[in-house]
């Protein structure tokens, strides 16, 4: 029986094929609210020298979660010609 990702959980694996500093140190997948996503992680250090992971997620289906820009409402003309 193949592994099925549980909702609101994920898995990261060390990226052994990292070729530049921009490539993530870790990559994997995560399921958020039933949606399959890619997850990437970079090892970083704070100004105080404390290590942390910086994370990024991206939809596997290529769609964006960004909200649509607000629609501009047409200016209402106070003078109605009828």
HELIX and SHEET records of a PDB file:
SHEET    1   A 4 UNK A   9  UNK A  14  0                                        
SHEET    2   A 4 UNK A  26  UNK A  32 -1                                        
SHEET    3   A 4 UNK A  35  UNK A  45 -1                                        
SHEET    4   A 4 UNK A  51  UNK A  59 -1                                        
END                                                                             
